[in-house]
Amino acid sequence: MKEPILRAVAMPPRLFWAPMVPAMANLGIQFPMLFVLITKDINPLTIVATILIAHLILIAAGAKEPHLSNMMKSRGPFIKTYKNIYPEKGTKLAP
């Protein structure tokens, strides 16, 4: 019973050997560009080549860090910036 849980934690989901979240983001950005190029009568093979190159880069990054999807999800939807009230160097978490 513990084996499927450990396997799911040890090997996160992948989409064509790339981490799931970055691969879906890549496809979500480049597929609309592909359809726009098709309507503009431009050769769509150029964007297909960029999709493949970007996916190969994601595969290499996923091989180096297999939990890249979880790292992206844990970052949150927005990066918070903090402004210091007092004129000091560095970022303070407290106001």
N, C-alpha and C positions, 0 to 999 in steps of 0.2 A: 504494500500500500504506500510506503514512503517513496518507492522508486519513481513513479510518475511525477511526484512533486519535486523531488530533487532534480530530475531530468529537465523539468520546465524551468527551474531556477538556473540550472547550470548552462542550458542552451536556450537563449531567448529566441523568439520567433524571427524568421527570415523570409525575405521575398526575393527569390532568385539569387540566393547566397549572400544578399546584402541585409543589414539590419532593417527591420520592418518600418520603423517611423521615418528614418531618413530616405529610404527607398520610396515610400509613399509620398513624401514631400517632394522628392525629385520628380516623380511621375505627375504629381498634381500641379507642378509648375510647368513642366515641359510639354505635357499633352495639349493644354490649351494653346501653347505657342505653335504646336504642330498643326492644329486645326486652323489657326489664323494664317499660317503660311500656305496651307492648301487653298484657302479662299483667295489669297493674293497671287495665285499662279506662280509660286516660287517652288523650286524643287524641295520636297519634304525630306529627302534623304540627308540633307544637311542637319536638320534637327534630330533625325533618327541617330545620326552619328554622335551628336552631342549627348543624347540620352544614353547611348551605350558607353561613351567615355565617362560620363558622370557616374553611371552605375558601376563601372569598373573601379573607379576611385572609391565609391562607397563599399565595394567588396573588400578592397585593400584596407580601408579604415576599419571595417567590421572584423577583419582577420586580426588586426592589431588590438582592437578593443571590442570584444564581443557584446558587451552590454551598452553599446552606444545609444540604443533606443531608450533604455531606462535612464541613462544620463540626461538625454534630451527631455524626457518626461519629467524628471525630478527638478529640472531647472525652472519650470513654471512657465505660464504664458507670457509674463512680462519680466523684464529685468528691472529690479528696483534700484533707483539711484537715491542717495542720501545727500542732503545738503547740510553742511555744518552751520550751526548758529554762531559759534565762536570762531574767530579767524585763526585756525590752526591747520597744520598740514595733516593729511590723512582723512580717512572716512571713519566717522564715529557712528555706531549703531544707535546710541541713545541721543535724544534731542538735547 
